[in-house]
Amino acid sequence: MDKSKLKIFIPLGIIFIFLVILMPRNSKFPYEYRKGREWKYETLFAQFDFPIYKTEEQIRLERSSNSAQLIPYYKYSEEIVARNIRAVENLKLGNLKSLVISEMKSIYNKGVLPDESKRLKNEDEIGVIYIQRDKRASKYPINEVYRLSAAQERLLQKSTLYKKE
């Protein structure tokens, strides 16, 4: 080999060896994790979507187990309260009107739920529900909230007691 070729190959060889030394030996996943443990880093997204297939039996079991753990969540509607109180104000009830309105406000303040339309199987086990008023949800014991039929019954009882006096 002649000296001019050696002057070119020696620096290229040194650069090649230097680059090989600087390159990492093995690629490493930048996160540490263990199977069954909580992921403690920022959200990690897959580069592609993939379906998770479940049998009808698995779906049914998941739905039943989720409904067993469900705590009911209801939204308090000021519109319904105002509409029903306006309807009573338009009735000709005489002295009874103020009693009915105050009793309705008291009943609605605690909350009124439909009788059986969304009655939960394990309602007695749950013992509590959440009621959202404005933008806050509060926890209430289920036995403090009226069912529609119980609210109507209480209103009738109060009005008949008032008539007897």
C-alpha positions as CSV (number, residue, x, y, z in Angstrom):
1,M,0.0,0.0,0.0
2,D,1.2,3.3,-0.7
3,K,1.5,6.1,1.8
4,S,-1.2,8.3,0.3
5,K,-3.8,5.5,0.7
6,L,-2.5,4.8,4.3
7,K,-3.1,8.5,5.2
8,I,-6.7,8.1,4.2
9,F,-7.5,4.7,5.7
10,I,-5.8,5.2,9.1
11,P,-7.9,8.3,10.1
12,L,-11.1,6.5,8.8
13,G,-10.2,3.4,10.8
14,I,-9.7,5.5,13.9
15,I,-13.0,7.3,13.4
16,F,-14.7,3.9,12.8
17,I,-13.2,2.4,16.0
18,F,-14.1,5.5,18.0
19,L,-17.8,5.4,16.8
20,V,-18.0,1.7,17.6
21,I,-16.8,2.4,21.1
22,L,-19.3,5.2,21.6
23,M,-22.3,3.2,20.4
24,P,-24.4,1.6,23.1
25,R,-24.0,-2.1,23.7
26,N,-27.7,-2.9,24.1
27,S,-30.9,-1.0,23.8
28,K,-32.8,-0.7,27.0
29,F,-36.5,0.1,27.6
30,P,-36.4,3.5,29.5
31,Y,-39.0,2.4,32.1
32,E,-38.9,-0.1,34.9
33,Y,-42.1,-2.0,35.6
34,R,-43.4,-5.3,37.1
35,K,-46.3,-7.4,36.0
36,G,-49.4,-6.7,38.1
37,R,-48.0,-3.4,39.5
38,E,-49.3,0.1,38.9
39,W,-47.7,2.0,36.0
40,K,-45.9,4.9,37.6
41,Y,-44.8,6.9,34.6
42,E,-46.6,9.2,32.2
43,T,-49.2,7.7,29.8
44,L,-47.7,5.3,27.4
45,F,-49.5,4.9,24.0
46,A,-49.2,2.0,21.7
47,Q,-48.1,2.8,18.1
48,F,-51.1,1.0,16.7
49,D,-54.7,0.0,17.8
50,F,-55.6,-3.5,18.5
51,P,-58.9,-5.1,19.5
52,I,-59.5,-7.1,22.6
53,Y,-62.0,-9.8,21.9
54,K,-64.2,-11.1,24.7
55,T,-66.8,-13.8,24.7
56,E,-70.5,-13.0,25.5
57,E,-70.0,-14.8,28.8
58,Q,-67.1,-12.6,29.8
59,I,-69.0,-9.4,28.9
60,R,-72.1,-10.6,30.8
61,L,-69.9,-11.4,33.9
62,E,-68.2,-8.0,33.7
63,R,-71.5,-6.1,33.5
64,S,-73.0,-8.0,36.4
65,S,-69.9,-7.5,38.6
66,N,-69.8,-3.8,37.7
67,S,-73.5,-3.3,38.5
68,A,-72.9,-5.0,41.9
69,Q,-70.3,-2.3,42.7
70,L,-72.3,0.6,41.3
71,I,-73.2,3.5,43.6
72,P,-76.2,5.3,42.0
73,Y,-75.6,8.9,40.9
74,Y,-78.5,11.2,40.3
75,K,-78.8,14.8,39.1
76,Y,-81.0,17.2,41.1
77,S,-83.3,19.2,38.8
78,E,-84.3,22.6,40.0
79,E,-86.5,22.9,36.9
80,I,-88.8,20.0,38.0
81,V,-89.1,21.4,41.5
82,A,-90.0,24.9,40.2
83,R,-92.4,23.5,37.6
84,N,-94.3,21.4,40.2
85,I,-94.4,24.2,42.7
86,R,-95.8,26.6,40.0
87,A,-98.4,24.0,39.2
88,V,-99.5,23.9,42.9
89,E,-99.5,27.7,43.1
90,N,-102.0,27.8,40.1
91,L,-104.4,25.4,41.9
92,K,-107.2,26.8,44.1
93,L,-106.4,25.2,47.4
94,G,-107.2,28.1,49.8
95,N,-105.4,27.8,53.1
96,L,-103.9,24.5,52.2
97,K,-101.8,25.9,49.4
98,S,-99.0,27.3,51.7
99,L,-98.8,24.0,53.6
100,V,-98.6,21.9,50.4
101,I,-95.9,24.2,48.9
102,S,-93.7,24.1,52.0
103,E,-94.1,20.3,52.3
104,M,-93.2,19.9,48.6
105,K,-90.1,22.0,49.1
106,S,-89.2,19.9,52.1
107,I,-89.7,16.6,50.2
108,Y,-87.8,17.9,47.1
109,N,-85.0,19.1,49.3
110,K,-84.3,15.6,50.4
111,G,-84.7,14.2,46.9
112,V,-87.3,12.1,45.0
113,L,-86.5,9.0,43.0
114,P,-88.7,7.0,40.7
115,D,-90.4,4.0,42.3
116,E,-89.1,1.1,40.4
117,S,-87.8,2.3,37.1
118,K,-84.2,2.3,38.1
119,R,-84.4,0.4,41.4
120,L,-81.2,-1.4,42.0
121,K,-81.0,-5.1,43.0
122,N,-78.5,-4.4,45.8
123,E,-79.8,-1.0,46.9
124,D,-80.0,-2.1,50.5
125,E,-76.4,-3.3,50.5
126,I,-75.2,0.0,49.0
127,G,-76.9,2.2,51.5
128,V,-75.8,5.5,49.8
129,I,-76.4,7.4,46.6
130,Y,-74.8,10.5,45.1
131,I,-77.0,13.5,44.2
132,Q,-75.5,16.3,42.1
133,R,-76.7,19.8,42.9
134,D,-75.2,22.5,40.8
135,K,-71.7,21.2,40.1
136,R,-71.2,19.3,43.4
137,A,-72.2,15.7,44.1
138,S,-73.0,14.8,47.7
139,K,-73.4,11.4,49.4
140,Y,-76.8,10.7,50.9
141,P,-78.1,7.6,52.7
142,I,-80.6,5.8,50.5
143,N,-83.3,5.7,53.2
144,E,-83.4,9.5,53.5
145,V,-84.4,10.0,49.9
146,Y,-88.1,9.6,49.0
147,R,-89.5,7.3,46.4
148,L,-92.2,9.0,44.3
149,S,-95.0,7.0,45.9
150,A,-93.7,7.7,49.5
151,A,-93.5,11.4,48.7
152,Q,-97.0,11.5,47.4
153,E,-98.2,9.6,50.5
154,R,-96.4,12.0,52.8
155,L,-97.9,15.0,51.0
156,L,-101.4,13.5,51.3
157,Q,-101.0,12.7,55.0
158,K,-99.8,16.2,55.8
159,S,-102.7,17.8,53.9
160,T,-105.4,15.5,55.5
161,L,-103.9,16.2,59.0
162,Y,-104.2,19.9,58.2
163,K,-107.8,19.6,57.1
164,K,-108.8,17.8,60.3
165,E,-107.4,20.7,62.4
